[in-house]
């Protein structure tokens, strides 16, 4: 078996712990979207990721992994060397995203990371931005709807874009970046030559949005 889809199966935390055994067989794609796995399920999946040598795609969206689950998955990413696509959208990761950011500094296989709607806020957003300064494998990053809270988050992302040479797709929709954040992103676009897709919708950019258009 190479692909297993169990999205919206109401597995719960116990089911997540049981299905983690699937990661020990020849599976390359696993979809566990919307199963209320919780922190316990995430910890079981994380433990399996440390041993798995075949999985390349993992969807854990809508599972209430919370901060502890994010930290567990982050720890696994430091040891796993096969996963390339990871969806952690809508999991209330909060500060657990800082652990994920730290893992991105050393992980060399993940190319696509979805952190949509995780209440990252400015601190976690800046941590992810800092990781982009040194990560050289992520090409697609979704940080939409995360309350990065205005100019600080936008400026941190902009500074990372000046140094990052691999990200081609970046989604920052609905993050309250404001005019200053938009201007910072616009300035970064003058120096980055790899970004091909950028979503800045619903960010109250004001004149900063006009700057982005001019530099695009």
Residue pairs with C-beta under 8 A, 6 or more apart in sequence:
1 25
1 26
1 27
2 26
2 27
2 28
2 29
3 27
3 28
3 29
3 30
4 22
4 27
4 29
4 30
4 31
5 31
6 19
6 30
6 31
6 32
6 35
7 31
7 32
7 33
7 34
7 35
7 59
8 33
8 34
8 35
9 15
9 35
10 35
10 36
11 18
11 19
11 32
11 35
11 36
11 37
11 41
12 35
12 36
12 37
12 38
12 41
13 36
13 37
13 38
13 39
13 40
13 41
14 40
14 41
15 35
15 37
15 41
16 32
16 35
16 37
16 38
16 40
16 41
16 42
16 44
16 45
16 63
17 40
17 41
17 44
19 32
20 41
20 44
20 45
20 47
20 48
21 48
22 30
22 48
23 30
23 45
23 48
23 49
23 51
23 52
23 55
24 48
24 51
24 52
26 54
27 52
27 54
27 55
28 54
28 55
28 56
28 57
29 55
29 56
29 57
29 58
30 55
30 57
30 58
30 59
31 59
32 45
32 58
32 59
32 60
32 63
33 59
33 60
33 61
33 62
33 63
33 87
34 61
34 62
34 63
35 41
35 62
35 63
36 63
36 64
37 45
37 60
37 63
37 64
37 65
37 69
38 63
38 64
38 65
38 66
38 69
39 65
39 66
39 68
39 69
39 72
41 63
41 65
41 69
42 60
42 63
42 65
42 68
42 69
42 70
42 72
42 73
43 68
43 69
43 72
45 58
45 60
45 72
45 73
45 76
46 69
46 72
46 73
46 75
46 76
47 72
47 76
49 55
49 58
49 73
49 76
49 77
49 79
49 80
49 83
50 76
50 79
50 80
52 80
52 82
53 81
53 82
54 82
55 82
55 83
56 82
56 83
56 84
56 85
57 83
57 84
57 85
58 83
58 85
58 86
58 87
59 87
60 73
60 86
60 87
60 88
60 91
61 87
61 88
61 89
61 90
61 91
61 114
61 116
62 89
62 90
62 91
63 69
63 91
64 91
64 92
65 73
65 88
65 91
65 92
65 93
65 96
66 91
66 92
66 93
66 94
66 96
67 92
67 93
67 94
67 95
67 96
68 96
69 91
69 93
69 96
70 88
70 91
70 93
70 94
70 96
70 97
70 99
70 100
70 118
71 96
71 99
73 86
73 88
73 100
74 96
74 99
74 100
74 102
74 103
75 99
75 103
77 83
77 86
77 100
77 103
77 104
77 107
77 110
78 103
78 106
78 107
80 107
80 109
81 108
81 109
82 109
83 109
83 110
84 109
84 110
84 111
84 112
85 110
85 111
85 112
86 110
86 112
86 113
86 114
87 114
88 100
88 113
88 114
88 115
88 118
89 114
89 115
89 116
89 117
89 118
89 142
90 116
90 117
90 118
91 118
92 118
92 119
93 100
93 115
93 118
93 119
93 120
93 124
94 118
94 119
94 120
94 121
94 124
95 123
95 124
97 115
97 118
97 120
97 124
97 127
97 128
98 123
98 124
98 127
100 113
100 115
100 128
101 124
101 127
101 128
101 130
101 131
102 127
102 131
104 110
104 113
104 128
104 131
104 132
104 135
104 138
105 131
105 134
105 135
107 135
107 137
108 136
108 137
109 137
110 137
110 138
111 137
111 138
111 139
111 140
112 138
112 139
112 140
112 141
113 138
113 140
113 141
113 142
114 142
115 128
115 141
115 142
115 143
115 146
116 142
116 143
116 144
116 145
116 146
116 171
117 144
117 145
117 146
118 146
119 146
119 147
120 128
120 143
120 146
120 147
120 148
121 146
121 147
121 148
121 149
122 147
122 148
122 149
122 150
122 152
122 153
124 146
125 143
125 146
125 148
125 149
125 153
125 156
125 157
125 175
126 152
126 153
126 156
128 141
128 143
129 153
129 156
129 157
129 159
129 160
130 156
130 160
132 138
132 141
132 157
132 160
132 161
132 163
132 164
132 167
133 159
133 160
133 163
133 164
135 164
135 166
136 165
136 166
137 166
138 166
138 167
139 166
139 167
139 168
139 169
140 167
140 168
140 169
140 170
141 167
141 169
141 170
141 171
142 171
143 157
143 170
143 171
143 172
143 175
144 171
144 172
144 173
144 174
144 175
144 199
145 173
145 174
145 175
146 174
146 175
147 175
147 176
148 154
148 157
148 172
148 175
148 176
148 177
149 175
149 176
150 176
150 177
150 178
150 180
150 181
151 177
151 178
151 179
151 180
151 181
151 184
152 181
153 175
153 176
153 177
153 181
154 172
154 175
154 177
154 178
154 180
154 181
154 182
154 184
154 185
154 203
155 180
155 181
155 184
157 170
157 172
157 181
157 184
157 185
157 188
158 181
158 184
158 185
158 187
158 188
159 184
159 188
161 167
161 170
161 185
161 188
161 189
161 191
161 192
161 195
162 188
162 191
162 192
164 192
164 194
165 192
165 194
166 194
167 194
167 195
168 194
168 195
168 196
168 197
169 195
169 196
169 197
169 198
170 195
170 197
170 198
170 199
171 199
172 185
172 198
172 199
172 200
172 203
173 199
173 200
173 201
173 202
173 203
174 201
174 202
174 203
175 181
175 203
176 203
176 204
177 185
177 200
177 203
177 204
177 205
177 208
178 203
178 204
178 205
178 206
178 208
179 204
179 205
179 206
179 207
179 208
179 209
180 208
181 203
181 205
181 208
182 200
182 203
182 205
182 206
182 207
182 208
182 209
182 211
182 212
183 207
183 208
183 211
184 208
185 198
185 200
185 208
185 212
186 208
186 211
186 212
186 214
186 215
187 211
187 215
189 195
189 198
189 212
189 215
189 216
190 215
198 212
198 216
200 209
200 212
203 209
205 212
